[in-house]
Amino acid sequence: MAVLHRTVFAALAAGLLATAPARAEDLPVIKVEMKDGAITPNVIEVPANTRFKLEITNTGTSPVEFESLELKREKALAAGATSSIVFRTVDPGTYDVFDDFHPNAKATLVAK
């Protein structure tokens, strides 16, 4: 009987661990650089339907604002700053991204 209880407990524990949400440090990290009116890479590829972290670094000398109206996300960064946005999921597709402080700085986020 004790063996049966241990087997059932082990199966339940394995099932619970398999469905536990991913911690932020376990997420895929996609890096983006913003610098005085430029966004690199110009096409940001991310996993669709999966949690991920977008790490944004401003290597320029002026503030920047990573923004996407379609994704309803924005993040302002001072010169030299790094920050992250964690996305729960993004549907497959193409989304416009821009720097609100530098109107000509544009990129595309592609979830696939």
PyMOL commands that set and color helices and strands:
alter all, ss='L'
color gray80, all
select helices_A, chain A and resi 2-18+24-26
alter helices_A, ss='H'
color red, helices_A
select strands_A, chain A and resi 29-35+38-40+43-46+52-58+64-68+73-77+82-87+93-99+102-111
alter strands_A, ss='S'
color yellow, strands_A
deselect
rebuild
show_as cartoon
